[in-house]
Every structure is written in C-alpha cells, then in structure tokens.
Amino acid sequence: MSILELRQYTLHPGRRDELITLFEREFVEPQEELGVRVVGTPEPTARSALR
C-alpha cells in the first residue's frame, strides 16, 4: 500500500531556508530512519516566492 501526503505551508519572508532545515531535521530524517520513502521536500511556488 502506498500513501501520498501533500502539504502546503505559508512561508514568512526571509525564513525559507530555516523551514527547509527544520523540515529535513524533524520530519524527513526521522521518517527515513523508519523506512519511509520521502519523495519530496518543500519547494516554494511562484506565488509564495513573491511574498
């Protein structure tokens, strides 16, 4: 069975790199340690990049 979870985040100006670091450390790494295959990481959309 496969499960795909999509999330949308609102970025605070100038804090994108901080979110990605936090996401990698607190979500991606622990999930991968449990054998979960994480297929994507946060990427800004054109709309959020303008904020």
mmCIF entry with sequence, helices, sheets and N, C-alpha, C, O atoms, coordinates in Angstrom:
data_MODEL
# 
_entry.id   MODEL 
# 
_entity.id                         1 
_entity.type                       polymer 
_entity.pdbx_number_of_molecules   1 
# 
_entity_poly.entity_id                      1 
_entity_poly.type                           'polypeptide(L)' 
_entity_poly.nstd_linkage                   no 
_entity_poly.nstd_monomer                   no 
_entity_poly.pdbx_seq_one_letter_code       MSILELRQYTLHPGRRDELITLFEREFVEPQEELGVRVVGTPEPTARSALR 
_entity_poly.pdbx_seq_one_letter_code_can   MSILELRQYTLHPGRRDELITLFEREFVEPQEELGVRVVGTPEPTARSALR 
_entity_poly.pdbx_strand_id                 A 
# 
loop_
_entity_poly_seq.entity_id 
_entity_poly_seq.num 
_entity_poly_seq.mon_id 
_entity_poly_seq.hetero 
1 1  MET n 
1 2  SER n 
1 3  ILE n 
1 4  LEU n 
1 5  GLU n 
1 6  LEU n 
1 7  ARG n 
1 8  GLN n 
1 9  TYR n 
1 10 THR n 
1 11 LEU n 
1 12 HIS n 
1 13 PRO n 
1 14 GLY n 
1 15 ARG n 
1 16 ARG n 
1 17 ASP n 
1 18 GLU n 
1 19 LEU n 
1 20 ILE n 
1 21 THR n 
1 22 LEU n 
1 23 PHE n 
1 24 GLU n 
1 25 ARG n 
1 26 GLU n 
1 27 PHE n 
1 28 VAL n 
1 29 GLU n 
1 30 PRO n 
1 31 GLN n 
1 32 GLU n 
1 33 GLU n 
1 34 LEU n 
1 35 GLY n 
1 36 VAL n 
1 37 ARG n 
1 38 VAL n 
1 39 VAL n 
1 40 GLY n 
1 41 THR n 
1 42 PRO n 
1 43 GLU n 
1 44 PRO n 
1 45 THR n 
1 46 ALA n 
1 47 ARG n 
1 48 SER n 
1 49 ALA n 
1 50 LEU n 
1 51 ARG n 
# 
_struct_asym.id          A 
_struct_asym.entity_id   1 
# 
loop_
_struct_conf.conf_type_id 
_struct_conf.id 
_struct_conf.pdbx_PDB_helix_id 
_struct_conf.beg_label_comp_id 
_struct_conf.beg_label_asym_id 
_struct_conf.beg_label_seq_id 
_struct_conf.pdbx_beg_PDB_ins_code 
_struct_conf.end_label_comp_id 
_struct_conf.end_label_asym_id 
_struct_conf.end_label_seq_id 
_struct_conf.pdbx_end_PDB_ins_code 
_struct_conf.beg_auth_comp_id 
_struct_conf.beg_auth_asym_id 
_struct_conf.beg_auth_seq_id 
_struct_conf.end_auth_comp_id 
_struct_conf.end_auth_asym_id 
_struct_conf.end_auth_seq_id 
_struct_conf.pdbx_PDB_helix_class 
_struct_conf.details 
_struct_conf.pdbx_PDB_helix_length 
HELX_P HELX_P1 AA1 ARG A 16 ? PHE A 23 ? ARG A 16 PHE A 23 1 ? 8 
HELX_P HELX_P2 AA2 GLU A 24 ? VAL A 28 ? GLU A 24 VAL A 28 3 ? 5 
HELX_P HELX_P3 AA3 GLU A 29 ? GLU A 33 ? GLU A 29 GLU A 33 1 ? 5 
HELX_P HELX_P4 AA4 ALA A 46 ? ALA A 49 ? ALA A 46 ALA A 49 1 ? 4 
# 
_struct_conf_type.id          HELX_P 
_struct_conf_type.criteria    ? 
_struct_conf_type.reference   ? 
# 
loop_
_atom_site.group_PDB 
_atom_site.id 
_atom_site.type_symbol 
_atom_site.label_atom_id 
_atom_site.label_alt_id 
_atom_site.label_comp_id 
_atom_site.label_asym_id 
_atom_site.label_entity_id 
_atom_site.label_seq_id 
_atom_site.pdbx_PDB_ins_code 
_atom_site.Cartn_x 
_atom_site.Cartn_y 
_atom_site.Cartn_z 
_atom_site.occupancy 
_atom_site.B_iso_or_equiv 
_atom_site.pdbx_formal_charge 
_atom_site.auth_seq_id 
_atom_site.auth_comp_id 
_atom_site.auth_asym_id 
_atom_site.auth_atom_id 
_atom_site.pdbx_PDB_model_num 
ATOM 1   N N  . MET A 1 1  ? 0.845  -1.172 0.000  1.00 0.00 ? 1  MET A N  1 
ATOM 2   C CA . MET A 1 1  ? 0.000  0.000  0.000  1.00 0.00 ? 1  MET A CA 1 
ATOM 3   C C  . MET A 1 1  ? 0.891  1.236  0.000  1.00 0.00 ? 1  MET A C  1 
ATOM 4   O O  . MET A 1 1  ? 1.889  1.291  0.718  1.00 0.00 ? 1  MET A O  1 
ATOM 5   N N  . SER A 1 2  ? 0.531  2.205  -0.794 1.00 0.00 ? 2  SER A N  1 
ATOM 6   C CA . SER A 1 2  ? 1.256  3.478  -0.848 1.00 0.00 ? 2  SER A CA 1 
ATOM 7   C C  . SER A 1 2  ? 0.340  4.591  -0.375 1.00 0.00 ? 2  SER A C  1 
ATOM 8   O O  . SER A 1 2  ? -0.858 4.596  -0.660 1.00 0.00 ? 2  SER A O  1 
ATOM 9   N N  . ILE A 1 3  ? 0.916  5.525  0.345  1.00 0.00 ? 3  ILE A N  1 
ATOM 10  C CA . ILE A 1 3  ? 0.189  6.704  0.792  1.00 0.00 ? 3  ILE A CA 1 
ATOM 11  C C  . ILE A 1 3  ? 0.985  7.917  0.346  1.00 0.00 ? 3  ILE A C  1 
ATOM 12  O O  . ILE A 1 3  ? 2.197  7.977  0.550  1.00 0.00 ? 3  ILE A O  1 
ATOM 13  N N  . LEU A 1 4  ? 0.319  8.868  -0.253 1.00 0.00 ? 4  LEU A N  1 
ATOM 14  C CA . LEU A 1 4  ? 0.955  10.105 -0.672 1.00 0.00 ? 4  LEU A CA 1 
ATOM 15  C C  . LEU A 1 4  ? 0.297  11.239 0.092  1.00 0.00 ? 4  LEU A C  1 
ATOM 16  O O  . LEU A 1 4  ? -0.920 11.415 0.033  1.00 0.00 ? 4  LEU A O  1 
ATOM 17  N N  . GLU A 1 5  ? 1.097  12.001 0.801  1.00 0.00 ? 5  GLU A N  1 
ATOM 18  C CA . GLU A 1 5  ? 0.576  13.112 1.600  1.00 0.00 ? 5  GLU A CA 1 
ATOM 19  C C  . GLU A 1 5  ? 1.122  14.411 1.026  1.00 0.00 ? 5  GLU A C  1 
ATOM 20  O O  . GLU A 1 5  ? 2.331  14.565 0.856  1.00 0.00 ? 5  GLU A O  1 
ATOM 21  N N  . LEU A 1 6  ? 0.230  15.334 0.731  1.00 0.00 ? 6  LEU A N  1 
ATOM 22  C CA . LEU A 1 6  ? 0.616  16.643 0.220  1.00 0.00 ? 6  LEU A CA 1 
ATOM 23  C C  . LEU A 1 6  ? 0.341  17.688 1.287  1.00 0.00 ? 6  LEU A C  1 
ATOM 24  O O  . LEU A 1 6  ? -0.696 17.659 1.950  1.00 0.00 ? 6  LEU A O  1 
ATOM 25  N N  . ARG A 1 7  ? 1.276  18.605 1.444  1.00 0.00 ? 7  ARG A N  1 
ATOM 26  C CA . ARG A 1 7  ? 1.100  19.678 2.419  1.00 0.00 ? 7  ARG A CA 1 
ATOM 27  C C  . ARG A 1 7  ? 1.416  21.009 1.758  1.00 0.00 ? 7  ARG A C  1 
ATOM 28  O O  . ARG A 1 7  ? 2.180  21.079 0.796  1.00 0.00 ? 7  ARG A O  1 
ATOM 29  N N  . GLN A 1 8  ? 0.820  22.049 2.289  1.00 0.00 ? 8  GLN A N  1 
ATOM 30  C CA . GLN A 1 8  ? 1.089  23.405 1.811  1.00 0.00 ? 8  GLN A CA 1 
ATOM 31  C C  . GLN A 1 8  ? 1.424  24.258 3.021  1.00 0.00 ? 8  GLN A C  1 
ATOM 32  O O  . GLN A 1 8  ? 0.709  24.243 4.022  1.00 0.00 ? 8  GLN A O  1 
ATOM 33  N N  . TYR A 1 9  ? 2.503  24.993 2.923  1.00 0.00 ? 9  TYR A N  1 
ATOM 34  C CA . TYR A 1 9  ? 2.959  25.835 4.021  1.00 0.00 ? 9  TYR A CA 1 
ATOM 35  C C  . TYR A 1 9  ? 3.003  27.290 3.566  1.00 0.00 ? 9  TYR A C  1 
ATOM 36  O O  . TYR A 1 9  ? 3.265  27.579 2.399  1.00 0.00 ? 9  TYR A O  1 
ATOM 37  N N  . THR A 1 10 ? 2.744  28.195 4.496  1.00 0.00 ? 10 THR A N  1 
ATOM 38  C CA . THR A 1 10 ? 2.902  29.622 4.240  1.00 0.00 ? 10 THR A CA 1 
ATOM 39  C C  . THR A 1 10 ? 4.253  30.034 4.812  1.00 0.00 ? 10 THR A C  1 
ATOM 40  O O  . THR A 1 10 ? 4.524  29.844 5.997  1.00 0.00 ? 10 THR A O  1 
ATOM 41  N N  . LEU A 1 11 ? 5.085  30.596 3.959  1.00 0.00 ? 11 LEU A N  1 
ATOM 42  C CA . LEU A 1 11 ? 6.419  30.996 4.392  1.00 0.00 ? 11 LEU A CA 1 
ATOM 43  C C  . LEU A 1 11 ? 6.423  32.422 4.900  1.00 0.00 ? 11 LEU A C  1 
ATOM 44  O O  . LEU A 1 11 ? 5.732  33.289 4.367  1.00 0.00 ? 11 LEU A O  1 
ATOM 45  N N  . HIS A 1 12 ? 7.204  32.652 5.930  1.00 0.00 ? 12 HIS A N  1 
ATOM 46  C CA . HIS A 1 12 ? 7.431  34.014 6.407  1.00 0.00 ? 12 HIS A CA 1 
ATOM 47  C C  . HIS A 1 12 ? 8.592  34.584 5.601  1.00 0.00 ? 12 HIS A C  1 
ATOM 48  O O  . HIS A 1 12 ? 9.550  33.868 5.311  1.00 0.00 ? 12 HIS A O  1 
ATOM 49  N N  . PRO A 1 13 ? 8.520  35.848 5.239  1.00 0.00 ? 13 PRO A N  1 
ATOM 50  C CA . PRO A 1 13 ? 9.576  36.439 4.421  1.00 0.00 ? 13 PRO A CA 1 
ATOM 51  C C  . PRO A 1 13 ? 10.973 36.198 5.021  1.00 0.00 ? 13 PRO A C  1 
ATOM 52  O O  . PRO A 1 13 ? 11.208 36.432 6.206  1.00 0.00 ? 13 PRO A O  1 
ATOM 53  N N  . GLY A 1 14 ? 11.877 35.731 4.175  1.00 0.00 ? 14 GLY A N  1 
ATOM 54  C CA . GLY A 1 14 ? 13.260 35.537 4.580  1.00 0.00 ? 14 GLY A CA 1 
ATOM 55  C C  . GLY A 1 14 ? 13.538 34.302 5.421  1.00 0.00 ? 14 GLY A C  1 
ATOM 56  O O  . GLY A 1 14 ? 14.660 34.132 5.899  1.00 0.00 ? 14 GLY A O  1 
ATOM 57  N N  . ARG A 1 15 ? 12.536 33.421 5.619  1.00 0.00 ? 15 ARG A N  1 
ATOM 58  C CA . ARG A 1 15 ? 12.733 32.280 6.515  1.00 0.00 ? 15 ARG A CA 1 
ATOM 59  C C  . ARG A 1 15 ? 12.612 30.928 5.802  1.00 0.00 ? 15 ARG A C  1 
ATOM 60  O O  . ARG A 1 15 ? 12.454 29.900 6.461  1.00 0.00 ? 15 ARG A O  1 
ATOM 61  N N  . ARG A 1 16 ? 12.683 30.916 4.466  1.00 0.00 ? 16 ARG A N  1 
ATOM 62  C CA . ARG A 1 16 ? 12.551 29.673 3.689  1.00 0.00 ? 16 ARG A CA 1 
ATOM 63  C C  . ARG A 1 16 ? 13.613 28.655 4.073  1.00 0.00 ? 16 ARG A C  1 
ATOM 64  O O  . ARG A 1 16 ? 13.294 27.493 4.325  1.00 0.00 ? 16 ARG A O  1 
ATOM 65  N N  . ASP A 1 17 ? 14.864 29.074 4.121  1.00 0.00 ? 17 ASP A N  1 
ATOM 66  C CA . ASP A 1 17 ? 15.946 28.144 4.445  1.00 0.00 ? 17 ASP A CA 1 
ATOM 67  C C  . ASP A 1 17 ? 15.779 27.550 5.841  1.00 0.00 ? 17 ASP A C  1 
ATOM 68  O O  . ASP A 1 17 ? 16.094 26.382 6.069  1.00 0.00 ? 17 ASP A O  1 
ATOM 69  N N  . GLU A 1 18 ? 15.282 28.361 6.769  1.00 0.00 ? 18 GLU A N  1 
ATOM 70  C CA . GLU A 1 18 ? 15.035 27.883 8.135  1.00 0.00 ? 18 GLU A CA 1 
ATOM 71  C C  . GLU A 1 18 ? 13.957 26.792 8.134  1.00 0.00 ? 18 GLU A C  1 
ATOM 72  O O  . GLU A 1 18 ? 14.087 25.788 8.835  1.00 0.00 ? 18 GLU A O  1 
ATOM 73  N N  . LEU A 1 19 ? 12.900 26.991 7.351  1.00 0.00 ? 19 LEU A N  1 
ATOM 74  C CA . LEU A 1 19 ? 11.833 25.985 7.260  1.00 0.00 ? 19 LEU A CA 1 
ATOM 75  C C  . LEU A 1 19 ? 12.371 24.684 6.673  1.00 0.00 ? 19 LEU A C  1 
ATOM 76  O O  . LEU A 1 19 ? 12.071 23.604 7.181  1.00 0.00 ? 19 LEU A O  1 
ATOM 77  N N  . ILE A 1 20 ? 13.157 24.779 5.615  1.00 0.00 ? 20 ILE A N  1 
ATOM 78  C CA . ILE A 1 20 ? 13.681 23.580 4.970  1.00 0.00 ? 20 ILE A CA 1 
ATOM 79  C C  . ILE A 1 20 ? 14.602 22.819 5.919  1.00 0.00 ? 20 ILE A C  1 
ATOM 80  O O  . ILE A 1 20 ? 14.534 21.591 5.989  1.00 0.00 ? 20 ILE A O  1 
ATOM 81  N N  . THR A 1 21 ? 15.462 23.528 6.651  1.00 0.00 ? 21 THR A N  1 
ATOM 82  C CA . THR A 1 21 ? 16.343 22.882 7.622  1.00 0.00 ? 21 THR A CA 1 
ATOM 83  C C  . THR A 1 21 ? 15.528 22.180 8.704  1.00 0.00 ? 21 THR A C  1 
ATOM 84  O O  . THR A 1 21 ? 15.813 21.034 9.051  1.00 0.00 ? 21 THR A O  1 
ATOM 85  N N  . LEU A 1 22 ? 14.528 22.853 9.230  1.00 0.00 ? 22 LEU A N  1 
ATOM 86  C CA . LEU A 1 22 ? 13.659 22.276 10.255 1.00 0.00 ? 22 LEU A CA 1 
ATOM 87  C C  . LEU A 1 22 ? 12.919 21.057 9.715  1.00 0.00 ? 22 LEU A C  1 
ATOM 88  O O  . LEU A 1 22 ? 12.845 20.025 10.381 1.00 0.00 ? 22 LEU A O  1 
ATOM 89  N N  . PHE A 1 23 ? 12.374 21.176 8.514  1.00 0.00 ? 23 PHE A N  1 
ATOM 90  C CA . PHE A 1 23 ? 11.631 20.087 7.895  1.00 0.00 ? 23 PHE A CA 1 
ATOM 91  C C  . PHE A 1 23 ? 12.515 18.861 7.706  1.00 0.00 ? 23 PHE A C  1 
ATOM 92  O O  . PHE A 1 23 ? 12.106 17.742 8.016  1.00 0.00 ? 23 PHE A O  1 
ATOM 93  N N  . GLU A 1 24 ? 13.730 19.072 7.195  1.00 0.00 ? 24 GLU A N  1 
ATOM 94  C CA . GLU A 1 24 ? 14.672 17.963 6.994  1.00 0.00 ? 24 GLU A CA 1 
ATOM 95  C C  . GLU A 1 24 ? 14.991 17.276 8.314  1.00 0.00 ? 24 GLU A C  1 
ATOM 96  O O  . GLU A 1 24 ? 14.969 16.048 8.405  1.00 0.00 ? 24 GLU A O  1 
ATOM 97  N N  . ARG A 1 25 ? 15.288 18.068 9.331  1.00 0.00 ? 25 ARG A N  1 
ATOM 98  C CA . ARG A 1 25 ? 15.715 17.523 10.622 1.00 0.00 ? 25 ARG A CA 1 
ATOM 99  C C  . ARG A 1 25 ? 14.577 16.835 11.378 1.00 0.00 ? 25 ARG A C  1 
ATOM 100 O O  . ARG A 1 25 ? 14.756 15.743 11.918 1.00 0.00 ? 25 ARG A O  1 
ATOM 101 N N  . GLU A 1 26 ? 13.426 17.465 11.413 1.00 0.00 ? 26 GLU A N  1 
ATOM 102 C CA . GLU A 1 26 ? 12.336 16.985 12.264 1.00 0.00 ? 26 GLU A CA 1 
ATOM 103 C C  . GLU A 1 26 ? 11.357 16.051 11.552 1.00 0.00 ? 26 GLU A C  1 
ATOM 104 O O  . GLU A 1 26 ? 10.592 15.348 12.212 1.00 0.00 ? 26 GLU A O  1 
ATOM 105 N N  . PHE A 1 27 ? 11.369 16.033 10.224 1.00 0.00 ? 27 PHE A N  1 
ATOM 106 C CA . PHE A 1 27 ? 10.416 15.191 9.516  1.00 0.00 ? 27 PHE A CA 1 
ATOM 107 C C  . PHE A 1 27 ? 11.097 14.171 8.603  1.00 0.00 ? 27 PHE A C  1 
ATOM 108 O O  . PHE A 1 27 ? 10.897 12.965 8.753  1.00 0.00 ? 27 PHE A O  1 
ATOM 109 N N  . VAL A 1 28 ? 11.890 14.652 7.672  1.00 0.00 ? 28 VAL A N  1 
ATOM 110 C CA . VAL A 1 28 ? 12.457 13.756 6.661  1.00 0.00 ? 28 VAL A CA 1 
ATOM 111 C C  . VAL A 1 28 ? 13.390 12.729 7.287  1.00 0.00 ? 28 VAL A C  1 
ATOM 112 O O  . VAL A 1 28 ? 13.209 11.529 7.077  1.00 0.00 ? 28 VAL A O  1 
ATOM 113 N N  . GLU A 1 29 ? 14.373 13.169 8.044  1.00 0.00 ? 29 GLU A N  1 
ATOM 114 C CA . GLU A 1 29 ? 15.351 12.233 8.614  1.00 0.00 ? 29 GLU A CA 1 
ATOM 115 C C  . GLU A 1 29 ? 14.702 11.172 9.496  1.00 0.00 ? 29 GLU A C  1 
ATOM 116 O O  . GLU A 1 29 ? 14.986 9.988  9.315  1.00 0.00 ? 29 GLU A O  1 
ATOM 117 N N  . PRO A 1 30 ? 13.832 11.550 10.454 1.00 0.00 ? 30 PRO A N  1 
ATOM 118 C CA . PRO A 1 30 ? 13.191 10.517 11.280 1.00 0.00 ? 30 PRO A CA 1 
ATOM 119 C C  . PRO A 1 30 ? 12.318 9.549  10.477 1.00 0.00 ? 30 PRO A C  1 
ATOM 120 O O  . PRO A 1 30 ? 12.281 8.355  10.775 1.00 0.00 ? 30 PRO A O  1 
ATOM 121 N N  . GLN A 1 31 ? 11.620 10.057 9.464  1.00 0.00 ? 31 GLN A N  1 
ATOM 122 C CA . GLN A 1 31 ? 10.781 9.182  8.636  1.00 0.00 ? 31 GLN A CA 1 
ATOM 123 C C  . GLN A 1 31 ? 11.649 8.187  7.868  1.00 0.00 ? 31 GLN A C  1 
ATOM 124 O O  . GLN A 1 31 ? 11.320 7.003  7.794  1.00 0.00 ? 31 GLN A O  1 
ATOM 125 N N  . GLU A 1 32 ? 12.754 8.663  7.300  1.00 0.00 ? 32 GLU A N  1 
ATOM 126 C CA . GLU A 1 32 ? 13.637 7.773  6.556  1.00 0.00 ? 32 GLU A CA 1 
ATOM 127 C C  . GLU A 1 32 ? 14.267 6.718  7.468  1.00 0.00 ? 32 GLU A C  1 
ATOM 128 O O  . GLU A 1 32 ? 14.483 5.581  7.049  1.00 0.00 ? 32 GLU A O  1 
ATOM 129 N N  . GLU A 1 33 ? 14.561 7.099  8.719  1.00 0.00 ? 33 GLU A N  1 
ATOM 130 C CA . GLU A 1 33 ? 15.108 6.131  9.677  1.00 0.00 ? 33 GLU A CA 1 
ATOM 131 C C  . GLU A 1 33 ? 14.123 4.991  9.946  1.00 0.00 ? 33 GLU A C  1 
ATOM 132 O O  . GLU A 1 33 ? 14.526 3.878  10.286 1.00 0.00 ? 33 GLU A O  1 
ATOM 133 N N  . LEU A 1 34 ? 12.832 5.282  9.789  1.00 0.00 ? 34 LEU A N  1 
ATOM 134 C CA . LEU A 1 34 ? 11.796 4.263  9.996  1.00 0.00 ? 34 LEU A CA 1 
ATOM 135 C C  . LEU A 1 34 ? 11.467 3.497  8.719  1.00 0.00 ? 34 LEU A C  1 
ATOM 136 O O  . LEU A 1 34 ? 10.595 2.627  8.720  1.00 0.00 ? 34 LEU A O  1 
ATOM 137 N N  . GLY A 1 35 ? 12.163 3.819  7.630  1.00 0.00 ? 35 GLY A N  1 
ATOM 138 C CA . GLY A 1 35 ? 11.942 3.113  6.375  1.00 0.00 ? 35 GLY A CA 1 
ATOM 139 C C  . GLY A 1 35 ? 10.938 3.759  5.441  1.00 0.00 ? 35 GLY A C  1 
ATOM 140 O O  . GLY A 1 35 ? 10.592 3.182  4.410  1.00 0.00 ? 35 GLY A O  1 
ATOM 141 N N  . VAL A 1 36 ? 10.467 4.946  5.783  1.00 0.00 ? 36 VAL A N  1 
ATOM 142 C CA . VAL A 1 36 ? 9.519  5.657  4.928  1.00 0.00 ? 36 VAL A CA 1 
ATOM 143 C C  . VAL A 1 36 ? 10.293 6.309  3.783  1.00 0.00 ? 36 VAL A C  1 
ATOM 144 O O  . VAL A 1 36 ? 11.357 6.889  4.001  1.00 0.00 ? 36 VAL A O  1 
ATOM 145 N N  . ARG A 1 37 ? 9.773  6.216  2.595  1.00 0.00 ? 37 ARG A N  1 
ATOM 146 C CA . ARG A 1 37 ? 10.401 6.861  1.440  1.00 0.00 ? 37 ARG A CA 1 
ATOM 147 C C  . ARG A 1 37 ? 9.776  8.235  1.254  1.00 0.00 ? 37 ARG A C  1 
ATOM 148 O O  . ARG A 1 37 ? 8.607  8.345  0.884  1.00 0.00 ? 37 ARG A O  1 
ATOM 149 N N  . VAL A 1 38 ? 10.543 9.272  1.507  1.00 0.00 ? 38 VAL A N  1 
ATOM 150 C CA . VAL A 1 38 ? 10.071 10.649 1.337  1.00 0.00 ? 38 VAL A CA 1 
ATOM 151 C C  . VAL A 1 38 ? 10.414 11.065 -0.088 1.00 0.00 ? 38 VAL A C  1 
ATOM 152 O O  . VAL A 1 38 ? 11.585 11.078 -0.468 1.00 0.00 ? 38 VAL A O  1 
ATOM 153 N N  . VAL A 1 39 ? 9.389  11.406 -0.882 1.00 0.00 ? 39 VAL A N  1 
ATOM 154 C CA . VAL A 1 39 ? 9.610  11.667 -2.301 1.00 0.00 ? 39 VAL A CA 1 
ATOM 155 C C  . VAL A 1 39 ? 9.754  13.142 -2.645 1.00 0.00 ? 39 VAL A C  1 
ATOM 156 O O  . VAL A 1 39 ? 10.031 13.466 -3.800 1.00 0.00 ? 39 VAL A O  1 
ATOM 157 N N  . GLY A 1 40 ? 9.579  14.036 -1.699 1.00 0.00 ? 40 GLY A N  1 
ATOM 158 C CA . GLY A 1 40 ? 9.718  15.455 -1.998 1.00 0.00 ? 40 GLY A CA 1 
ATOM 159 C C  . GLY A 1 40 ? 9.970  16.252 -0.737 1.00 0.00 ? 40 GLY A C  1 
ATOM 160 O O  . GLY A 1 40 ? 9.642  15.820 0.367  1.00 0.00 ? 40 GLY A O  1 
ATOM 161 N N  . THR A 1 41 ? 10.549 17.402 -0.915 1.00 0.00 ? 41 THR A N  1 
ATOM 162 C CA . THR A 1 41 ? 10.786 18.316 0.197  1.00 0.00 ? 41 THR A CA 1 
ATOM 163 C C  . THR A 1 41 ? 10.206 19.670 -0.177 1.00 0.00 ? 41 THR A C  1 
ATOM 164 O O  . THR A 1 41 ? 9.865  19.889 -1.339 1.00 0.00 ? 41 THR A O  1 
ATOM 165 N N  . PRO A 1 42 ? 10.087 20.588 0.783  1.00 0.00 ? 42 PRO A N  1 
ATOM 166 C CA . PRO A 1 42 ? 9.445  21.875 0.488  1.00 0.00 ? 42 PRO A CA 1 
ATOM 167 C C  . PRO A 1 42 ? 10.131 22.633 -0.643 1.00 0.00 ? 42 PRO A C  1 
ATOM 168 O O  . PRO A 1 42 ? 11.353 22.781 -0.659 1.00 0.00 ? 42 PRO A O  1 
ATOM 169 N N  . GLU A 1 43 ? 9.342  23.099 -1.564 1.00 0.00 ? 43 GLU A N  1 
ATOM 170 C CA . GLU A 1 43 ? 9.805  23.968 -2.644 1.00 0.00 ? 43 GLU A CA 1 
ATOM 171 C C  . GLU A 1 43 ? 8.799  25.101 -2.764 1.00 0.00 ? 43 GLU A C  1 
ATOM 172 O O  . GLU A 1 43 ? 7.593  24.860 -2.737 1.00 0.00 ? 43 GLU A O  1 
ATOM 173 N N  . PRO A 1 44 ? 9.274  26.330 -2.894 1.00 0.00 ? 44 PRO A N  1 
ATOM 174 C CA . PRO A 1 44 ? 8.317  27.449 -2.995 1.00 0.00 ? 44 PRO A CA 1 
ATOM 175 C C  . PRO A 1 44 ? 7.610  27.443 -4.341 1.00 0.00 ? 44 PRO A C  1 
ATOM 176 O O  . PRO A 1 44 ? 8.190  27.074 -5.362 1.00 0.00 ? 44 PRO A O  1 
ATOM 177 N N  . THR A 1 45 ? 6.362  27.854 -4.325 1.00 0.00 ? 45 THR A N  1 
ATOM 178 C CA . THR A 1 45 ? 5.648  28.054 -5.586 1.00 0.00 ? 45 THR A CA 1 
ATOM 179 C C  . THR A 1 45 ? 5.937  29.475 -6.048 1.00 0.00 ? 45 THR A C  1 
ATOM 180 O O  . THR A 1 45 ? 6.445  30.288 -5.276 1.00 0.00 ? 45 THR A O  1 
ATOM 181 N N  . ALA A 1 46 ? 5.625  29.773 -7.272 1.00 0.00 ? 46 ALA A N  1 
ATOM 182 C CA . ALA A 1 46 ? 5.854  31.123 -7.789 1.00 0.00 ? 46 ALA A CA 1 
ATOM 183 C C  . ALA A 1 46 ? 5.114  32.145 -6.946 1.00 0.00 ? 46 ALA A C  1 
ATOM 184 O O  . ALA A 1 46 ? 5.632  33.232 -6.691 1.00 0.00 ? 46 ALA A O  1 
ATOM 185 N N  . ARG A 1 47 ? 3.896  31.804 -6.508 1.00 0.00 ? 47 ARG A N  1 
ATOM 186 C CA . ARG A 1 47 ? 3.093  32.711 -5.708 1.00 0.00 ? 47 ARG A CA 1 
ATOM 187 C C  . ARG A 1 47 ? 3.723  32.978 -4.348 1.00 0.00 ? 47 ARG A C  1 
ATOM 188 O O  . ARG A 1 47 ? 3.790  34.128 -3.914 1.00 0.00 ? 47 ARG A O  1 
ATOM 189 N N  . SER A 1 48 ? 4.194  31.916 -3.661 1.00 0.00 ? 48 SER A N  1 
ATOM 190 C CA . SER A 1 48 ? 4.766  32.103 -2.327 1.00 0.00 ? 48 SER A CA 1 
ATOM 191 C C  . SER A 1 48 ? 6.128  32.787 -2.404 1.00 0.00 ? 48 SER A C  1 
ATOM 192 O O  . SER A 1 48 ? 6.524  33.471 -1.460 1.00 0.00 ? 48 SER A O  1 
ATOM 193 N N  . ALA A 1 49 ? 6.847  32.617 -3.504 1.00 0.00 ? 49 ALA A N  1 
ATOM 194 C CA . ALA A 1 49 ? 8.151  33.248 -3.648 1.00 0.00 ? 49 ALA A CA 1 
ATOM 195 C C  . ALA A 1 49 ? 8.033  34.764 -3.756 1.00 0.00 ? 49 ALA A C  1 
ATOM 196 O O  . ALA A 1 49 ? 8.995  35.483 -3.483 1.00 0.00 ? 49 ALA A O  1 
ATOM 197 N N  . LEU A 1 50 ? 6.860  35.252 -4.152 1.00 0.00 ? 50 LEU A N  1 
ATOM 198 C CA . LEU A 1 50 ? 6.651  36.682 -4.305 1.00 0.00 ? 50 LEU A CA 1 
ATOM 199 C C  . LEU A 1 50 ? 6.306  37.369 -3.004 1.00 0.00 ? 50 LEU A C  1 
ATOM 200 O O  . LEU A 1 50 ? 6.360  38.597 -2.934 1.00 0.00 ? 50 LEU A O  1 
ATOM 201 N N  . ARG A 1 51 ? 5.959  36.632 -1.978 1.00 0.00 ? 51 ARG A N  1 
ATOM 202 C CA . ARG A 1 51 ? 5.535  37.232 -0.708 1.00 0.00 ? 51 ARG A CA 1 
ATOM 203 C C  . ARG A 1 51 ? 6.700  37.754 0.078  1.00 0.00 ? 51 ARG A C  1 
ATOM 204 O O  . ARG A 1 51 ? 6.517  38.289 1.171  1.00 0.00 ? 51 ARG A O  1 
# 
